[in-house]
């Protein structure tokens, strides 16, 4: 039986909530966990208890193509990413993880012949010309996804917050609160679109939006940001 959704980056801050919400909504969801994860057994038990299928295909294009062909998902969610701090520890960086693994997944989705909608977790401000390495990678990927021929949806949140990150980010949370307060003032002064676009969102709220817009025909071949990711 074909899957409704394949979630790459399932163990991440937003991915784990997306798997949970997709499963709770009755979707047939496949949660990808990298095979060398030291917590593979823990994640397998956790996701299977939710009703999801766990897949541990290696990050190899031929094998990933075969996996997507076998599951034939209607939607592929690409929520892959690393952080600068993690990159300093492991040697992984935006180029190898955020770009490299997402590009591999995209090529595999095309080669699988299943023609899933490719739902990509991008970012507000994504552009190949950005001065930020993080935003440049996302801009490049958006361009490649558009050119792939697959139907797509880009989710472009601003800061993603929440209390249950694996890595503590108190500075980011405080900054988000202060920025949101300033954006609220801007909204009352008439800049509602700007306030909506840049206000922070929680991983749970974002996962709920991804669960919804991934299957919404109205979001096919377009981006979603601001209030689109909060409704």
Legacy VTK file of the C-alpha trace (Angstrom):
# vtk DataFile Version 3.0
C-alpha trace
ASCII
DATASET POLYDATA
POINTS 231 float
0.000 0.000 0.000
1.354 3.430 -0.942
2.288 5.836 1.816
0.697 9.228 2.247
3.884 10.886 3.459
7.608 10.219 3.729
9.320 12.410 6.317
13.073 12.987 5.954
14.427 14.694 9.040
11.845 12.878 11.151
13.907 13.026 14.343
14.393 16.782 14.164
12.691 19.470 16.223
9.814 19.911 13.746
10.013 16.489 12.093
9.115 14.489 15.178
5.979 16.586 15.676
5.058 16.258 12.004
5.276 12.464 12.200
3.074 12.494 15.287
0.432 14.747 13.748
0.356 12.900 10.426
-0.108 9.585 12.234
-2.783 11.017 14.523
-4.680 12.305 11.492
-4.794 8.789 10.044
-2.163 9.300 7.351
0.117 6.423 6.377
3.457 7.962 7.276
7.011 6.712 6.834
9.537 8.295 9.225
13.121 8.179 7.982
15.863 7.741 10.590
19.469 7.498 9.497
20.761 3.940 9.993
23.832 5.035 11.969
21.825 7.011 14.505
22.835 5.973 18.030
19.162 6.394 18.958
17.719 4.324 16.090
16.118 1.771 18.423
14.617 4.513 20.577
13.205 6.389 17.581
11.878 3.181 16.039
9.950 2.351 19.197
8.700 5.926 19.560
7.481 6.331 15.984
5.997 2.833 15.726
4.024 3.501 18.921
2.492 6.470 17.059
1.489 4.203 14.176
4.233 5.293 11.755
6.496 3.051 9.702
10.208 3.576 10.351
12.643 3.498 7.438
16.429 3.494 7.887
17.620 3.604 4.289
21.240 4.862 4.061
21.878 8.212 2.434
22.725 6.632 -0.893
20.929 7.868 -4.007
20.313 4.441 -5.541
18.960 3.007 -2.302
16.869 6.071 -1.540
15.377 5.939 -5.030
14.398 2.308 -4.485
12.867 3.166 -1.108
10.744 5.980 -2.517
9.703 3.784 -5.430
8.608 1.066 -2.980
6.679 3.390 -0.659
5.378 5.636 -3.488
4.453 8.475 -1.086
2.037 11.184 -2.158
4.171 13.737 -0.300
7.875 13.832 0.552
8.657 16.177 3.433
12.249 17.438 3.378
13.084 18.770 6.854
16.819 18.188 6.804
19.267 20.520 8.451
22.145 21.035 10.824
23.414 23.893 12.972
26.720 25.736 13.121
27.363 24.338 16.597
26.713 20.767 15.488
28.859 21.340 12.411
31.810 22.323 14.587
31.409 19.051 16.483
30.808 16.653 13.572
32.277 18.363 10.523
28.860 18.448 8.852
27.769 21.812 7.535
24.992 23.523 5.589
26.527 22.418 2.292
26.796 18.717 3.155
23.591 18.298 5.161
21.087 21.060 4.407
21.978 21.136 0.715
23.613 17.772 0.018
21.086 15.446 1.621
18.072 17.443 0.427
19.419 17.485 -3.143
19.982 13.713 -2.948
16.431 13.216 -1.696
15.093 15.392 -4.515
16.969 13.418 -7.182
15.736 10.161 -5.663
12.137 11.440 -5.631
12.405 12.335 -9.326
14.058 9.030 -10.262
11.492 6.986 -8.292
8.775 7.818 -10.815
6.230 8.260 -8.027
5.928 12.048 -8.637
5.341 12.997 -4.985
4.789 16.586 -3.978
8.095 17.782 -2.528
7.392 19.823 0.607
10.541 21.665 1.559
11.153 23.369 4.899
12.918 26.495 3.685
13.112 29.856 5.458
11.873 33.398 5.135
14.545 35.308 3.219
15.828 32.287 1.277
17.808 33.441 -1.752
20.805 32.151 -3.732
22.232 35.680 -3.426
21.871 36.002 0.347
24.930 36.882 2.432
23.852 34.147 4.875
25.147 30.648 4.048
21.992 29.188 5.589
19.695 31.258 3.377
21.845 30.789 0.259
21.545 27.010 0.533
17.780 27.257 0.847
17.552 29.606 -2.095
19.562 27.214 -4.269
17.378 24.302 -3.246
14.160 26.184 -3.968
15.464 26.858 -7.475
16.435 23.214 -8.034
13.107 21.950 -6.691
11.237 24.260 -9.083
13.329 22.967 -11.972
12.875 19.292 -10.996
9.441 18.948 -12.563
7.907 17.673 -9.310
4.969 19.461 -7.703
6.249 21.350 -4.666
5.421 23.460 -1.642
7.929 25.691 0.145
7.351 26.445 3.826
9.194 29.628 4.830
8.986 30.192 8.586
11.011 32.746 10.500
12.503 31.688 13.869
11.237 28.305 15.098
10.986 28.173 18.872
9.840 25.738 21.541
10.912 24.273 24.880
11.884 20.742 23.829
14.917 21.209 21.574
17.725 18.688 21.949
20.096 21.665 22.130
19.296 24.508 24.518
18.972 27.930 22.864
17.946 30.395 25.574
19.393 33.358 23.663
17.337 32.501 20.594
14.141 32.158 22.631
14.698 35.493 24.392
15.518 37.144 21.076
12.354 35.755 19.524
10.210 37.114 22.361
11.737 40.587 22.010
11.476 40.542 18.228
7.859 39.390 18.364
7.032 42.260 20.712
8.488 44.725 18.232
6.643 43.085 15.343
3.378 43.343 17.266
3.912 47.082 17.485
4.608 47.219 13.752
1.409 45.299 13.107
-0.660 47.804 15.056
0.923 50.568 12.984
-0.259 48.974 9.766
2.653 46.696 8.800
0.636 43.545 9.365
2.187 41.591 6.490
5.724 42.231 7.747
4.737 41.370 11.315
3.121 38.122 10.165
6.060 37.189 7.959
8.774 37.572 10.584
7.006 36.572 13.798
8.364 33.380 15.377
6.436 30.126 15.441
6.698 26.969 17.526
7.695 23.600 16.128
4.271 22.189 17.010
2.417 24.966 15.183
4.707 24.641 12.177
4.288 20.866 12.077
0.517 21.314 12.099
0.787 23.669 9.135
3.043 21.252 7.220
0.587 18.444 7.888
-2.167 20.579 6.373
-0.545 22.391 3.448
1.289 19.324 2.154
-2.009 17.864 0.987
-3.809 21.128 0.192
-4.187 21.658 -3.589
-4.185 25.392 -2.948
-0.540 25.230 -1.844
0.770 23.209 -4.767
3.642 24.940 -6.614
3.741 27.894 -4.247
5.297 29.006 -0.983
3.700 29.413 2.423
4.842 31.874 5.057
3.520 34.058 7.858
-0.055 33.279 8.813
-0.162 30.423 6.257
2.042 28.535 8.715
-0.074 29.280 11.759
-3.633 28.476 10.679
LINES 1 232
231 0 1 2 3 4 5 6 7 8 9 10 11 12 13 14 15 16 17 18 19 20 21 22 23 24 25 26 27 28 29 30 31 32 33 34 35 36 37 38 39 40 41 42 43 44 45 46 47 48 49 50 51 52 53 54 55 56 57 58 59 60 61 62 63 64 65 66 67 68 69 70 71 72 73 74 75 76 77 78 79 80 81 82 83 84 85 86 87 88 89 90 91 92 93 94 95 96 97 98 99 100 101 102 103 104 105 106 107 108 109 110 111 112 113 114 115 116 117 118 119 120 121 122 123 124 125 126 127 128 129 130 131 132 133 134 135 136 137 138 139 140 141 142 143 144 145 146 147 148 149 150 151 152 153 154 155 156 157 158 159 160 161 162 163 164 165 166 167 168 169 170 171 172 173 174 175 176 177 178 179 180 181 182 183 184 185 186 187 188 189 190 191 192 193 194 195 196 197 198 199 200 201 202 203 204 205 206 207 208 209 210 211 212 213 214 215 216 217 218 219 220 221 222 223 224 225 226 227 228 229 230
